[in-house]
Amino acid sequence: MGKGLVPTLKLSLEMTDVLARTERVGLKINLDTLDEIEKMYTEELTALEARLAALAQNAMGDTPISLTSPDDRSMLLYSRKVKDKRDWSRTFNLGMEQRGATMKPKQRTRMGRGEFNQTVRRMTDLVYKTRAETCTSCNGHGRTRVTKKDGTLGKAVRVCRRCDGKGVLYIPTGEVAGFKMSPRNPYDVASAGFRTDKDTLDERAIELSGDAREFVTGYVRFNALRTYLNTFVEGIKNNVDSKGYIHPEFMQCVTATGRLSSRNPNFQNMPRGSTFAIRKVVESRFPDGYILEGDYSQLEFRVAGFLAGDKRVYADVREGTDVHSYTASIIGCTRQEAKAHTFKPLYGGTTGTEDQKRYYNDFKDKYMGIAIWHETLQQDAVKYREISLPSGRVYAFPDARWTKYGTATHRTAICNYPVQGFATADLLPIALVALEKAVRDANIRSVICNTVHDSIVMDVHPDEKNICIDLMKHAMLSLPFETVRRYGIAYNMPVGIEIKAGKNWLDLHDVEL
C-alpha cells in the first residue's frame, strides 16, 4: 500500500462506524402517505398506458405493440425494422457477449451522414400499417388438425403455419406506419434497431409535434412511473420494519469512484422535486420534529475547478454565478434539468441536441483550465496506466491507449472518476464524520439518518432545530481546514452550502444561514 492511501483508508474506517450507526437509526416512514402515493401514481400509470396504446394503434393500425419491448418501440418510433440483428450489430460495432446478448456499445462506427442513411435503408425495411383479419386456415383458433395421407383430418393438432398460431393475419395497407423519426447518426443505433432511451427521447421530443410528441413525452413519463413504483414504492414496502422504519444498507466499496451506494432499498437515487413525490413518505420520528438536509452547492463543478486549477471557475464561484442557471439559459430547460448538462462536459460529454452541443463547446472555451486538465488526465492514464487524486486515491486504467481519433479509451471514466471521487468519496465523508462526532458530543436526541452523494440528512427534535443547523453548518464548512489536516492539501475553493428544513423530506424550505 502506498503511503498516500493512508489518509483515505483512515477516513473510510471512520465512515464505516458512522454509516453503521446511521443504518441502525434508519428513517421513519409514513405508511399512509406511501399508500396514497402508490394509489395516485398507479392510477396515472393506468391512464397513461391506455392513452399510449391508443396513440400506438392509430400509428400502427392493427399491428400489436408492446410498450415494454425495445423492438416494438423502435419500430413504432422510427417506422423501420431491422432485417438481420446479428449483421446489424456487427456493422455498427455493438459488440456481443459470449451468451449472445447485446452489450452497450463501447465504440460506434464513424460514418458520414450519407453512408449512414444508405446503410440504414439497406439493412432495414419500412413498416406498414396493417388490417387484422381472421385466419381462414384455422378459423381464428391458431391451431389446425393434421391432414392424413388419405386427405382426411386426423386427431393430432399443430400450430397454424399461415398465421403462426396467432389466429389473425395482419394485412399491410400500403401506408407507412409509426411516427417516422429519422436516426441522426450511428449513436442512435441500438441492438433492437434504434435508441428509445430517456435521454434520446428527451432530445428528440422538441423536434416532434402532434401524436408523435405526445407519445414520446408520455412514454418517458410512463417508464419513469413504472421504475418509481417498482423500485422505490415496492422497495420501501418490502423493507419497512414493524415499527415503520427502513434501514438502508450503505456500501463504500461498490462503485468504481468510491461514491456511496445503498440497497434494501436504494436511497441514493431517490428522485428530487415533485416529479415523483416519494421523498414525502420520510418524516421525523419526533412529534412536531423536522427533516433537515444540508447540501453542497455545485460541489462537482467546484471540485473540477479546484483539481484543474481553473481560474475562471474560481472567479465565477466568488462572484456567485449560478452555473446551472447559465446552462439552462443556453439549452432552454429548467435549472433542475440543466444539472445533468452542467456535469456532462465535466466528464467529456459532447453529443446531444444542437443547443446542448453549443453549450458543451462554450463550456470548453469558457473553462479552458478544465479542458486542458482533461487532456492531462488522458495523457497520465495512457502513460502511467493510472490517475491519482490529492487525497491519495488512485484509479487504475491498465488498458488505456490512444485511439485514432486523438482521445484515450475510457475517456469518460478518466474525466469522471477524479471529480466524482474527490467530491463524494473524499470531501463529503469529511463533513459527515465531523457532524456525527459533533452530534454525539452535544448529547442531543436528533440523529443523522441518511446521506445522499453531496448532502446529509438529519432527523431533528423540535427543541434542537437551531443547534442542529449550527452543527451541520460548521461541519460542512470545515472542508478547507480538514483537508489540510487529513490530506496535507488546502482545498481553497470557496465552499457553498444550502440547508433546508421541513416536516418531511420533500417539502423542505430554505434555512437562513
C-alpha positions as CSV (number, residue, x, y, z in Angstrom):
1,M,0.0,0.0,0.0
2,G,1.3,3.4,-1.0
3,K,1.8,5.9,1.8
4,G,-0.6,8.3,0.1
5,L,-3.5,5.9,0.6
6,V,-3.3,6.0,4.4
7,P,-5.5,9.1,4.9
8,T,-8.1,7.7,2.5
9,L,-8.1,4.4,4.3
10,K,-8.4,6.1,7.7
11,L,-11.3,8.2,6.6
12,S,-13.0,5.1,5.2
13,L,-12.7,3.3,8.5
14,E,-14.2,6.3,10.3
15,M,-17.0,6.3,7.8
16,T,-17.7,2.7,8.5
17,D,-18.6,3.5,12.1
18,V,-20.7,6.5,11.1
19,L,-22.6,4.5,8.4
20,A,-23.2,1.6,10.8
21,R,-24.9,4.0,13.3
22,T,-26.8,5.7,10.5
23,E,-28.1,2.3,9.4
24,R,-29.3,1.4,12.9
25,V,-31.1,4.7,13.3
26,G,-33.0,4.3,10.0
27,L,-35.7,6.6,8.5
28,K,-39.3,6.9,9.7
29,I,-41.8,6.1,7.0
30,N,-45.4,7.4,6.9
31,L,-47.1,4.3,5.5
32,D,-50.4,6.1,4.9
33,T,-48.6,8.7,2.7
34,L,-46.9,5.8,0.9
35,D,-50.3,4.2,0.1
36,E,-51.6,7.5,-1.2
37,I,-48.6,8.0,-3.4
38,E,-48.8,4.4,-4.7
39,K,-52.6,4.8,-5.5
40,M,-52.1,8.2,-7.2
41,Y,-49.3,7.1,-9.5
42,T,-50.8,3.7,-10.2
43,E,-53.9,5.5,-11.5
44,E,-51.8,7.8,-13.6
45,L,-49.8,4.9,-15.0
46,T,-53.0,3.0,-15.9
47,A,-54.5,6.1,-17.7
48,L,-51.2,6.9,-19.4
49,E,-50.8,3.3,-20.6
50,A,-54.3,3.4,-22.2
51,R,-53.5,6.7,-24.0
52,L,-50.2,5.4,-25.3
53,A,-51.8,2.2,-26.5
54,A,-54.4,4.3,-28.4
55,L,-51.7,6.5,-30.0
56,A,-49.7,3.4,-31.0
57,Q,-52.8,1.8,-32.6
58,N,-53.5,5.0,-34.5
59,A,-49.9,5.0,-35.8
60,M,-49.6,1.2,-36.5
61,G,-53.1,0.1,-37.4
62,D,-53.9,-3.3,-36.0
63,T,-50.2,-4.4,-35.5
64,P,-49.9,-5.2,-31.8
65,I,-47.3,-3.1,-30.0
66,S,-45.8,-3.8,-26.5
67,L,-44.6,-0.7,-24.8
68,T,-42.0,-2.7,-22.8
69,S,-40.5,-4.2,-26.0
70,P,-37.4,-2.4,-27.3
71,D,-38.0,-3.9,-30.8
72,D,-41.6,-2.7,-30.8
73,R,-40.7,0.8,-29.6
74,S,-38.0,1.2,-32.2
75,M,-40.4,0.0,-35.0
76,L,-43.1,2.3,-33.8
77,L,-41.0,5.4,-33.4
78,Y,-38.7,5.0,-36.4
79,S,-41.0,3.2,-38.8
80,R,-38.3,0.7,-39.7
81,K,-37.5,-2.9,-38.7
82,V,-34.0,-4.5,-38.8
83,K,-33.7,-7.4,-41.3
84,D,-30.8,-9.2,-39.6
85,K,-29.9,-8.2,-36.0
86,R,-26.6,-10.1,-36.0
87,D,-25.4,-8.4,-39.1
88,W,-26.7,-5.1,-37.7
89,S,-24.7,-5.5,-34.5
90,R,-21.5,-6.3,-36.5
91,T,-22.0,-3.3,-38.8
92,F,-22.3,-0.8,-36.0
93,N,-19.8,-2.3,-33.6
94,L,-22.5,-3.0,-31.0
95,G,-20.5,-5.9,-29.6
96,M,-21.8,-9.2,-28.3
97,E,-21.4,-11.1,-25.0
98,Q,-20.5,-14.8,-25.1
99,R,-24.1,-15.7,-24.4
100,G,-25.2,-13.7,-27.4
101,A,-26.9,-10.8,-25.5
102,T,-26.1,-7.4,-26.9
103,M,-23.9,-5.1,-24.8
104,K,-23.9,-1.4,-24.5
105,P,-21.7,-0.1,-27.4
106,K,-18.1,0.7,-26.4
107,Q,-17.4,2.3,-29.7
108,R,-19.6,3.2,-32.6
109,T,-18.7,3.1,-36.3
110,R,-17.8,6.5,-37.6
111,M,-19.9,7.1,-40.7
112,G,-20.7,10.1,-42.7
113,R,-24.4,11.2,-42.9
114,G,-24.8,9.9,-46.5
115,E,-23.2,6.5,-45.8
116,F,-25.2,6.1,-42.6
117,N,-28.5,6.7,-44.3
118,Q,-27.7,4.3,-47.1
119,T,-26.7,1.6,-44.6
120,V,-30.0,2.1,-42.7
121,R,-32.1,1.8,-45.8
122,R,-30.2,-1.3,-46.9
123,M,-30.4,-3.1,-43.6
124,T,-33.9,-2.2,-42.5
125,D,-37.4,-2.5,-44.0
126,L,-40.2,0.1,-43.8
127,V,-43.1,-0.9,-41.6
128,Y,-46.6,-0.5,-42.9
129,K,-50.0,-0.2,-41.2
130,T,-52.0,-3.4,-41.1
131,R,-55.6,-4.5,-41.0
132,A,-56.3,-7.6,-38.9
133,E,-58.3,-10.4,-40.5
134,T,-59.3,-13.7,-39.0
135,C,-57.1,-16.5,-40.4
136,T,-59.3,-18.7,-42.6
137,S,-57.0,-21.7,-42.3
138,C,-57.6,-22.1,-38.5
139,N,-60.7,-20.0,-38.2
140,G,-59.0,-17.8,-35.7
141,H,-58.1,-20.7,-33.3
142,G,-54.3,-20.6,-34.1
143,R,-54.3,-24.4,-34.4
144,T,-55.2,-26.8,-37.2
145,R,-55.7,-30.6,-37.3
146,V,-53.1,-32.6,-39.2
147,T,-54.2,-33.9,-42.6
148,K,-53.6,-37.6,-43.2
149,K,-52.2,-39.1,-46.3
150,D,-55.6,-40.1,-47.5
151,G,-56.8,-36.5,-47.2
152,T,-58.9,-36.9,-44.1
153,L,-58.3,-34.9,-40.9
154,G,-56.5,-36.7,-38.0
155,K,-56.8,-36.1,-34.3
156,A,-53.4,-34.5,-34.0
157,V,-53.3,-30.7,-33.7
158,R,-50.4,-28.3,-34.8
159,V,-49.8,-24.6,-34.8
160,C,-51.3,-23.0,-37.9
161,R,-48.5,-22.2,-40.3
162,R,-50.3,-19.4,-42.1
163,C,-50.9,-17.2,-39.0
164,D,-48.1,-18.7,-36.8
165,G,-50.6,-19.6,-34.2
166,K,-52.0,-16.1,-33.7
167,G,-55.4,-16.8,-35.3
168,V,-55.1,-13.4,-37.0
169,L,-53.5,-12.2,-40.2
170,Y,-52.1,-8.7,-40.4
171,I,-52.6,-7.4,-43.9
172,P,-50.4,-4.4,-44.9
173,T,-52.5,-1.4,-46.1
174,G,-49.7,0.2,-48.0
175,E,-49.5,3.2,-45.6
176,V,-46.2,3.7,-43.8
177,A,-46.8,3.1,-40.0
178,G,-45.3,4.6,-36.9
179,F,-44.0,8.1,-36.1
180,K,-41.4,8.3,-38.8
181,M,-38.5,9.5,-36.7
182,S,-35.2,9.6,-38.5
183,P,-32.0,8.3,-36.9
184,R,-29.4,11.0,-36.9
185,N,-26.1,9.1,-36.8
186,P,-24.7,5.7,-35.6
187,Y,-25.0,6.9,-32.0
188,D,-28.8,6.5,-32.4
189,V,-28.3,2.8,-33.3
190,A,-29.3,0.1,-30.8
191,S,-29.4,-3.7,-30.9
192,A,-33.2,-3.7,-31.4
193,G,-32.9,-1.1,-34.1
194,F,-32.7,2.4,-32.8
195,R,-32.4,4.0,-29.4
196,T,-35.5,4.7,-27.4
197,D,-34.0,5.5,-24.0
198,K,-35.0,8.5,-22.0
199,D,-32.0,10.8,-22.9
200,T,-32.6,10.2,-26.6
201,L,-36.3,10.7,-26.4
202,D,-35.9,13.9,-24.4
203,E,-33.5,15.2,-27.0
204,R,-35.8,14.3,-29.9
205,A,-39.1,15.5,-28.4
206,I,-38.5,19.1,-29.3
207,E,-38.3,18.1,-33.0
208,L,-41.6,16.4,-33.0
209,S,-45.2,17.5,-33.0
210,G,-48.7,16.2,-32.7
211,D,-49.2,12.5,-31.7
212,A,-45.5,11.7,-32.1
213,R,-44.5,14.3,-29.5
214,E,-47.4,13.3,-27.2
215,F,-46.3,9.6,-27.4
216,V,-42.6,10.3,-26.8
217,T,-43.2,12.6,-23.8
218,G,-45.9,10.3,-22.5
219,Y,-43.7,7.2,-22.8
220,V,-40.8,8.9,-20.9
221,R,-43.3,9.6,-18.0
222,F,-44.8,6.1,-18.3
223,N,-41.4,4.4,-18.0
224,A,-40.4,6.7,-15.1
225,L,-43.6,5.8,-13.2
226,R,-43.0,2.1,-13.7
227,T,-39.5,2.5,-12.4
228,Y,-40.5,4.6,-9.4
229,L,-43.3,2.3,-8.4
230,N,-41.3,-0.9,-8.8
231,T,-38.0,0.4,-7.4
232,F,-39.0,2.9,-4.7
233,V,-42.6,2.2,-3.6
234,E,-42.1,-1.6,-3.6
235,G,-38.5,-1.2,-2.3
236,I,-39.8,0.7,0.8
237,K,-42.8,-1.6,1.3
238,N,-40.6,-4.7,1.2
239,N,-38.0,-3.3,3.6
240,V,-40.0,-1.4,6.2
241,D,-39.9,-3.0,9.6
242,S,-42.8,-3.5,12.1
243,K,-42.2,-0.1,13.7
244,G,-42.4,1.8,10.4
245,Y,-38.7,2.3,9.8
246,I,-36.4,1.4,7.0
247,H,-32.7,0.8,7.4
248,P,-30.9,1.1,4.0
249,E,-27.5,-0.6,3.8
250,F,-24.7,1.7,2.9
251,M,-21.7,0.4,0.8
252,Q,-18.4,2.2,0.3
253,C,-16.7,-0.4,-1.9
254,V,-19.2,-1.0,-4.7
255,T,-18.9,2.0,-7.1
256,A,-15.6,2.5,-9.1
257,T,-15.3,6.1,-7.9
258,G,-15.7,5.4,-4.2
259,R,-19.0,7.1,-4.1
260,L,-21.5,5.7,-1.6
261,S,-24.2,3.3,-2.7
262,S,-27.1,1.8,-0.8
263,R,-29.5,-1.1,-1.1
264,N,-32.7,-2.5,0.6
265,P,-33.8,0.0,-0.6
266,N,-31.6,2.2,-2.7
267,F,-32.0,5.6,-1.1
268,Q,-29.1,7.2,-3.1
269,N,-31.2,7.6,-6.3
270,M,-34.4,9.0,-4.7
271,P,-36.0,11.4,-7.2
272,R,-35.8,15.1,-6.2
273,G,-38.6,17.6,-6.5
274,S,-42.3,16.9,-7.1
275,T,-42.0,14.9,-10.4
276,F,-42.3,11.8,-8.2
277,A,-43.1,12.7,-4.6
278,I,-41.7,9.6,-2.9
279,R,-39.5,11.7,-0.5
280,K,-42.7,12.8,1.1
281,V,-43.0,9.5,2.9
282,V,-39.9,10.2,5.0
283,E,-41.0,12.1,8.2
284,S,-39.5,12.9,11.5
285,R,-39.7,10.2,14.3
286,F,-40.3,13.0,16.8
287,P,-43.7,14.6,17.2
288,D,-43.5,18.1,15.6
289,G,-39.9,17.2,14.6
290,Y,-38.1,18.2,11.4
291,I,-36.2,16.7,8.5
292,L,-33.0,18.8,8.0
293,E,-30.9,18.5,4.8
294,G,-27.6,20.1,4.1
295,D,-26.5,20.2,0.5
296,Y,-23.2,21.4,-1.0
297,S,-23.8,24.0,-3.8
298,Q,-22.4,22.9,-7.2
299,L,-19.9,20.7,-5.5
300,E,-18.8,18.7,-8.5
301,F,-18.4,21.8,-10.6
302,R,-16.3,23.4,-7.9
303,V,-14.2,20.3,-7.4
304,A,-13.4,20.1,-11.1
305,G,-12.3,23.8,-11.0
306,F,-10.1,23.0,-7.9
307,L,-8.5,19.9,-9.4
308,A,-7.9,21.7,-12.7
309,G,-6.8,24.9,-11.2
310,D,-9.2,26.7,-13.5
311,K,-9.2,30.5,-12.6
312,R,-12.5,31.1,-14.4
313,V,-14.2,28.6,-12.1
314,Y,-12.7,30.4,-9.0
315,A,-13.9,33.7,-10.3
316,D,-17.4,32.5,-11.1
317,V,-17.8,30.9,-7.7
318,R,-16.6,34.1,-5.9
319,E,-19.0,36.2,-8.0
320,G,-21.9,33.9,-7.1
321,T,-22.5,32.8,-10.7
322,D,-25.2,30.0,-10.8
323,V,-23.7,27.7,-13.4
324,H,-26.9,25.6,-13.5
325,S,-29.0,28.7,-14.4
326,Y,-26.4,29.6,-17.0
327,T,-26.7,26.1,-18.5
328,A,-30.5,26.3,-18.5
329,S,-30.5,29.7,-20.3
330,I,-28.5,28.3,-23.2
331,I,-30.1,24.9,-23.6
332,G,-33.6,26.0,-22.8
333,C,-34.7,23.9,-19.8
334,T,-35.3,24.1,-16.1
335,R,-32.5,24.6,-13.6
336,Q,-33.0,21.1,-12.2
337,E,-32.9,19.6,-15.7
338,A,-29.8,21.6,-16.5
339,K,-27.7,19.9,-13.8
340,A,-27.1,16.9,-15.9
341,H,-25.9,19.0,-18.7
342,T,-23.7,21.1,-16.5
343,F,-21.9,18.0,-15.3
344,K,-21.8,16.3,-18.8
345,P,-18.8,18.4,-20.1
346,L,-17.0,17.8,-16.8
347,Y,-17.0,14.2,-17.9
348,G,-16.1,14.8,-21.5
349,G,-19.7,14.8,-23.0
350,T,-20.0,16.2,-26.5
351,T,-23.2,14.9,-28.1
352,G,-26.8,15.9,-27.8
353,T,-29.2,18.4,-29.4
354,E,-27.7,21.4,-31.3
355,D,-28.3,23.6,-28.2
356,Q,-26.6,21.1,-25.9
357,K,-23.7,20.8,-28.3
358,R,-23.3,24.5,-28.4
359,Y,-23.3,24.6,-24.6
360,Y,-20.7,21.9,-24.4
361,N,-18.4,23.7,-26.8
362,D,-19.0,27.0,-25.0
363,F,-18.1,25.3,-21.7
364,K,-14.7,24.2,-23.1
365,D,-13.9,27.7,-24.3
366,K,-15.1,29.3,-21.1
367,Y,-13.4,26.9,-18.7
368,M,-10.2,26.3,-20.6
369,G,-8.4,25.1,-17.5
370,I,-10.8,22.1,-17.2
371,A,-10.4,21.3,-20.9
372,I,-6.6,21.3,-20.5
373,W,-6.8,19.2,-17.4
374,H,-8.9,16.6,-19.2
375,E,-6.1,16.3,-21.8
376,T,-3.6,15.9,-19.0
377,L,-5.7,13.2,-17.3
378,Q,-5.8,11.2,-20.5
379,Q,-2.1,11.5,-21.0
380,D,-1.4,10.2,-17.5
381,A,-3.8,7.3,-17.9
382,V,-2.2,6.2,-21.1
383,K,1.4,6.8,-19.9
384,Y,1.1,5.5,-16.3
385,R,-2.0,3.4,-16.6
386,E,-3.5,5.2,-13.6
387,I,-4.5,8.6,-12.3
388,S,-4.4,9.8,-8.7
389,L,-6.1,12.4,-6.5
390,P,-4.6,14.8,-4.0
391,S,-6.2,12.6,-1.3
392,G,-4.1,9.7,-2.4
393,R,-6.9,7.8,-4.1
394,V,-5.8,6.0,-7.2
395,Y,-7.8,4.9,-10.3
396,A,-6.2,2.2,-12.5
397,F,-6.7,2.1,-16.3
398,P,-4.5,-0.8,-17.3
399,D,-5.6,-1.0,-20.9
400,A,-5.8,2.8,-21.6
401,R,-4.5,3.7,-25.0
402,W,-4.8,6.4,-27.6
403,T,-7.5,6.0,-30.3
404,K,-7.2,7.1,-33.9
405,Y,-9.5,10.0,-33.0
406,G,-7.0,11.6,-30.6
407,T,-8.7,10.6,-27.4
408,A,-7.9,7.9,-24.8
409,T,-10.0,4.8,-24.4
410,H,-12.2,5.1,-21.3
411,R,-12.2,8.9,-21.7
412,T,-15.5,9.5,-19.9
413,A,-14.3,7.5,-16.9
414,I,-10.9,9.1,-16.9
415,C,-12.5,12.6,-16.7
416,N,-15.4,11.5,-14.4
417,Y,-13.7,9.5,-11.7
418,P,-11.5,12.3,-10.2
419,V,-14.3,14.7,-9.9
420,Q,-16.9,12.4,-8.6
421,G,-14.4,10.6,-6.4
422,F,-12.9,13.6,-4.7
423,A,-16.3,15.3,-4.3
424,T,-18.3,12.5,-2.9
425,A,-15.8,9.9,-1.7
426,D,-13.1,12.3,-0.2
427,L,-14.9,15.5,0.8
428,L,-18.4,14.7,1.8
429,P,-17.3,11.9,4.2
430,I,-15.1,14.5,6.0
431,A,-18.3,16.6,6.7
432,L,-20.3,13.5,7.6
433,V,-17.7,12.2,10.1
434,A,-17.3,15.7,11.6
435,L,-21.1,16.2,12.0
436,E,-21.6,12.8,13.6
437,K,-18.9,13.5,16.2
438,A,-20.4,16.9,16.9
439,V,-23.9,15.4,17.4
440,R,-22.6,12.8,19.8
441,D,-20.5,15.4,21.7
442,A,-23.6,17.6,22.0
443,N,-25.6,14.7,23.6
444,I,-28.7,15.6,21.7
445,R,-31.7,13.4,20.6
446,S,-31.5,14.4,17.0
447,V,-29.8,11.9,14.6
448,I,-28.2,11.6,11.2
449,C,-30.5,9.4,9.3
450,N,-29.2,9.4,5.7
451,T,-26.6,10.8,3.2
452,V,-27.0,11.2,-0.5
453,H,-23.9,11.9,-2.6
454,D,-23.3,15.6,-1.7
455,S,-25.9,16.0,1.0
456,I,-26.5,15.0,4.7
457,V,-30.0,14.3,6.1
458,M,-30.9,14.6,9.8
459,D,-34.0,13.8,11.8
460,V,-34.3,16.7,14.3
461,H,-36.1,17.0,17.6
462,P,-38.3,20.2,17.6
463,D,-36.3,21.6,20.5
464,E,-33.0,21.1,18.8
465,K,-33.6,22.7,15.3
466,N,-31.3,25.7,15.8
467,I,-28.4,23.7,17.4
468,C,-28.6,21.1,14.6
469,I,-28.5,23.8,11.9
470,D,-25.4,25.3,13.6
471,L,-23.7,21.9,13.9
472,M,-24.4,21.0,10.3
473,K,-23.2,24.4,9.1
474,H,-20.0,24.1,11.0
475,A,-19.3,20.6,9.9
476,M,-20.0,21.2,6.2
477,L,-17.9,24.4,6.1
478,S,-14.9,22.7,7.7
479,L,-13.6,21.3,4.5
480,P,-10.7,23.8,3.9
481,F,-9.3,23.0,7.4
482,E,-10.0,19.3,7.4
483,T,-8.3,18.7,4.0
484,V,-5.1,20.3,5.3
485,R,-5.3,18.1,8.5
486,R,-6.2,14.9,6.7
487,Y,-4.5,15.1,3.3
488,G,-2.0,17.9,3.7
489,I,-3.6,19.9,0.9
490,A,-5.6,23.1,1.1
491,Y,-9.0,22.9,-0.5
492,N,-9.1,26.6,-1.3
493,M,-12.2,26.6,-3.5
494,P,-14.9,28.6,-1.7
495,V,-17.4,26.3,-0.1
496,G,-21.1,26.9,-0.6
497,I,-23.9,25.1,1.3
498,E,-27.7,25.1,1.4
499,I,-29.6,23.9,4.4
500,K,-33.3,23.2,4.2
501,A,-35.9,22.1,6.8
502,G,-39.4,20.7,6.7
503,K,-41.9,18.2,8.1
504,N,-40.9,15.6,5.5
505,W,-38.1,15.0,3.1
506,L,-39.9,16.5,0.2
507,D,-41.5,19.7,1.5
508,L,-38.3,21.5,2.6
509,H,-37.7,25.2,2.9
510,D,-34.5,27.2,2.9
511,V,-33.0,28.0,6.2
512,E,-31.4,31.4,6.6
513,L,-27.7,30.9,7.4
